[in-house]
């Protein structure tokens, strides 16, 4: 976990505000016992997580791709090549959505603005990448690094009881489909 007490408080406020702004449907899924706190979210997110990032082309067409996301100080960070289409899209149109859904019943979703990192913040990401991938920092010096400044973020995990019921329901469906 990389978050300070102040960063956790800011993240918790974002999670709470986002939940309040969410649709009735989403709130019905994210019952209080399923909502992840900032503390739990920060503790559970892996140092390297497959983050699905959605961008928009110049023609307004959506594009989604996966990147290695790193959750640091209450923000998602990721890198890509400077010449990548994703980099060009995010520089021109920084609105971004991202999701982390490693398994059924667990998800983190955010919408915000992608910020191209420069200077000390870029160097800090380079150093984090070197640690995460057990490489020398020079390997990462020429990547385009981004931070997502979220204006909306939710996170949930089904309870153990929920997962037992989901697995039982999936087994019933599979048995019916075998007939």
Long-range contacts (C-beta under 8 A, 24 or more apart in sequence): 1-42, 1-43, 2-42, 2-71, 2-72, 2-73, 3-38, 3-42, 3-73, 3-74, 4-73, 7-73, 7-74, 8-38, 8-39, 8-42, 8-74, 9-38, 10-74, 11-38, 11-41, 11-42, 11-74, 11-153, 12-37, 12-38, 12-39, 14-74, 14-150, 14-152, 14-153, 15-41, 15-153, 15-154, 15-155, 18-152, 18-153, 18-154, 19-154, 21-152, 22-154, 26-154, 29-156, 30-154, 30-156, 33-159, 34-156, 34-157, 34-158, 34-159, 34-162, 35-154, 35-155, 35-156, 36-108, 36-155, 36-156, 36-157, 38-74, 41-71, 41-108, 41-155, 42-71, 42-74, 44-157, 45-71, 45-100, 45-108, 47-132, 48-132, 48-133, 49-100, 49-102, 50-100, 50-102, 51-76, 51-78, 51-98, 51-99, 51-100, 52-98, 52-99, 52-100, 52-101, 53-78, 53-86, 53-96, 53-97, 53-98, 54-96, 54-97, 54-98, 55-86, 55-89, 55-90, 55-93, 55-96, 56-89, 56-93, 56-95, 57-89, 58-89, 58-92, 58-93, 63-89, 68-132, 69-98, 69-100, 70-125, 70-128, 70-129, 70-132, 72-128, 75-147, 75-148, 75-149, 75-150, 76-110, 76-147, 76-148, 76-150, 77-117, 77-125, 77-128, 77-145, 77-146, 77-147, 77-148, 78-145, 78-146, 78-148, 79-125, 79-129, 79-140, 79-143, 79-144, 79-145, 79-146, 80-143, 80-144, 80-146, 81-143, 81-144, 82-142, 82-143, 82-144, 84-144, 87-116, 87-144, 90-114, 90-116, 90-146, 91-116, 96-148, 98-148, 104-158, 104-163, 104-166, 105-157, 105-158, 105-162, 105-163, 105-166, 106-156, 106-157, 106-158, 107-154, 107-155, 107-156, 108-153, 108-154, 108-155, 109-153, 109-154, 109-155, 110-148, 110-150, 110-152, 110-153, 110-154, 111-150, 111-151, 111-152, 111-153, 112-148, 112-149, 112-150, 112-151, 112-152, 112-153, 113-148, 113-149, 113-151, 114-146, 114-147, 114-148, 114-149, 115-146, 115-147, 115-148, 115-149, 116-144, 116-145, 116-146, 117-144, 117-145, 117-146, 117-147, 121-145, 121-147
